[in-house]
Every structure is written in C-alpha cells, then in structure tokens.
Amino acid sequence: MKLTLRVWRQRDAADDGAMSTYEVDGISPDMSFLEMLDTLNEKLILEGEDPVAFDHDCREGICGACSLVIDGNAHGPERTTTCQLHMRSFQDGDVIDVEPWRASAFPVIKDLVVDRSAFDRIVQAGGYITAPTGTAPEAHATPVPKPDADFAFEHAECIGCGACVAACPNGAAMLFTSAKVNHLNVLPQGAPERETRVLDMVEAMDAEGFGGCTLAGECATVCPKGIPLSSITAMNREWLRATAKGARR
C-alpha cells in the first residue's frame, strides 16, 4: 500500500504546530498503525529529518499509551486501541490525518504526544484503598455477589487511554473517573472510603479543567474496553449519596 499521511507536527507546548504531509510506500495490510508510523520515522531519519514523536509502550492494547486521533476518530475507524488497529482497515492510496488528543487538560508535549498526567492526579485523589481491612482473607471468605463482581471487573478494564476525553465534544473525563470510582466502590474492600472517594475524585477532575458532561455518549462509543455510558449514571448516584450523607475527608 502507498499512503499519504497528514501528521500534526509541533516542536513543544509553546509552538503553534501545523499539519505536515508525508508519503509512505510498501505498507503491509498486516502492519499495525504504529508499525506504519515506525516505517515513516525510519524514512524521515534516513532523510535527516526529525522523526514523528508518538506515545506507545506495550503495543498489546493493555497500557493505553498509544493515543491518536486518526481521520477525526479517537484510535481510528475501529473500536480498539491504536496499537491494535491494522492497516487492513485502510485502502491503497488513502489520505490519513493523524493528530494528538484535543483537550485543554491534555496539553501537547511534542507532535502526537500529550500530557495525560491529569488522569494520574484524579486517581491519586482517591482511586485506591487505604482503610485497614485486616490481613489477607482466605479465598472466598468475603462473599461478593456475582453482579457486583462483574460490575467491578467491567469498570476495572479501563486503561486510561483518554479516548473518552478526545471524543467528547465537551472534553469531559466523566467516563474515566466513573470507571475508577465504580470498580472500587462496589466491592467490600472499597466500602470504608466509598463517600470520600467519589467526592475527592470528582473534585480533582473538575480542578484539572475537563469539560462538563452532557451525556452526549461519544465517550462510550469510542472506548476500546467497552466501559458503558451507564457508568456515569452510577457515579452520579454515588456522588449524590455521598453529598446527602455529608461525607468529608
């Protein structure tokens, strides 16, 4: 395949940035999108140009690092992570636009790499368990109803890639935050800090400058792990419950 790539290039956060056009040839349909970018970078290096900076780590759809907007879609035309998107999803001769996440809370570091440490600070605000719960119990000593276990596992699948924020017309982080709140709050181990957790994490989310949620639903549509839109509703119930109880740190 021969492709035309229009890639966002930006030297640093202070630079305005602009789209640059490149031609890449010999692309196998079996390549991942990141391998295609590797091919482009090899070409640029051989030509003495600065390679395109992009984020990646495991390349197995687990870490959530590979965050790109491809042809206007978070992670591209398939509901998967960018590293698991293969070039068979495109056609020979296609013109492909590649951009970073667009959100004020995710400033561009360089080219396609953005700073997603806002997510880390939301988790640091309450996405953990600190209340003493005793020594490790015997297996199955703490009964957890299967619906609760399934609910917790479903939300624990969130990899923090940020596609939900990139796709949201408001740049909201509600789906991410709700996943982190819900997978702990429904389990017995998370019960001691149930109220303070949701209040602290929502407060941290608002402080980072993410937009307000209007339930547009784009977040759940692009989530590569299938976190449902109902997750936001569940977190809203948790927040109202905590507010009604007057929970404080």
ZIMOCOR-V183303 format. One record per run of one state. SS is the DSSP state (H for helix, E for strand, - for the rest). FROM is the first residue (numbers start at 1). LEN is the number of residues. If there is no record, write none. Layout:
ss->[SS:SS]
from->[FROM:FROM]
len->[LEN:LEN]
//
This chain:
ss->[-:E:-:E:-:E:H:-:E:-:E:-:H:-:E:H:-:E:-:E:-:E:-:H:-:H:-:H:-:H:-:H:-:H:-:H:-]
from->[1:3:10:18:25:32:33:47:69:71:73:75:82:85:86:87:90:95:100:108:111:113:115:117:125:146:157:163:168:174:186:188:208:218:223:230:246]
len->[2:7:8:7:7:1:14:22:2:2:2:7:3:1:1:3:5:5:8:3:2:2:2:8:21:11:6:5:6:12:2:20:10:5:7:16:4]
//
